Amino acid sequence: MGKLVVIYTLGHCSYCTKLKKRLDEMNITYISKDIEDKIHEREYEIMKKRGDNDLIPLIRIGNRLLIADKDFDTIDEAVESIKVLL
């Protein structure tokens, strides 16, 4: 069974949109959680604190976080990192 990919996003975030589009093109399943939605706000706050970074997209795969400007600088780097962790 594959690992769950969760992406914390904002509706107006162009990087988030590009990342989701690339994952769709590669048939990589993910769950997108808009952090402006109250349902996901607390969970994002926990992940943000754990990663010591408030940039988005923030990607969680299992217990591993992929953090913008720390673990990846481009959408392609994010996708490659996701593929490695899956």
C-alpha positions in Angstrom: 0.0 0.0 0.0 1.3 3.4 -1.0 1.9 6.3 1.4 -0.6 9.1 1.6 0.5 12.5 0.1 -1.1 15.5 1.8 -0.5 19.0 0.4 -1.4 22.0 2.5 -2.3 24.8 0.0 -4.1 28.1 -0.5 -6.6 28.7 -3.2 -4.7 31.7 -4.7 -1.2 30.0 -4.5 0.1 29.5 -8.0 2.8 27.2 -6.9 0.2 25.0 -5.2 -1.8 24.9 -8.3 1.2 24.0 -10.5 2.2 21.2 -8.0 -1.2 19.7 -8.0 -1.4 19.8 -11.8 2.0 18.0 -12.1 0.9 15.4 -9.7 -2.3 14.9 -11.6 -0.3 14.5 -14.9 1.8 11.8 -13.2 -1.2 10.0 -11.7 0.1 10.6 -8.2 -2.8 10.5 -5.7 -2.8 13.2 -3.1 -5.1 15.0 -0.7 -5.2 18.8 -0.9 -6.0 20.7 2.2 -6.8 24.4 1.8 -5.4 26.0 5.0 -8.0 28.8 4.8 -10.6 26.2 5.5 -11.2 26.0 9.3 -11.3 22.2 9.1 -7.6 22.1 8.1 -6.4 25.2 9.9 -5.3 23.5 13.2 -3.7 20.6 11.4 -1.7 23.0 9.3 -0.6 24.9 12.4 0.8 21.7 13.9 2.6 20.8 10.7 3.9 24.4 10.3 5.3 24.4 13.8 6.8 20.9 13.3 8.5 22.1 10.1 9.5 25.4 11.5 8.3 27.1 8.3 5.1 28.7 7.2 5.6 28.5 3.4 3.3 26.7 1.1 2.9 24.3 -0.5 3.7 22.2 2.5 3.8 18.5 1.7 3.4 15.6 4.2 4.1 12.0 3.2 3.6 9.7 6.2 5.7 11.3 9.0 7.9 13.2 6.6 7.5 16.9 5.7 8.7 18.4 2.5 9.1 22.1 3.1 9.4 24.8 0.5 12.8 26.6 0.4 14.2 23.9 2.6 13.5 20.6 0.8 12.7 21.9 -2.6 13.0 25.1 -4.5 11.0 24.3 -7.6 7.9 22.3 -8.5 10.0 19.7 -10.3 12.2 19.2 -7.2 9.0 18.8 -5.1 7.6 16.2 -7.5 11.0 14.3 -7.6 11.1 14.3 -3.7 7.5 13.0 -3.6 8.4 10.2 -6.0 11.4 9.2 -3.9 9.3 9.0 -0.7 6.6 7.0 -2.3 
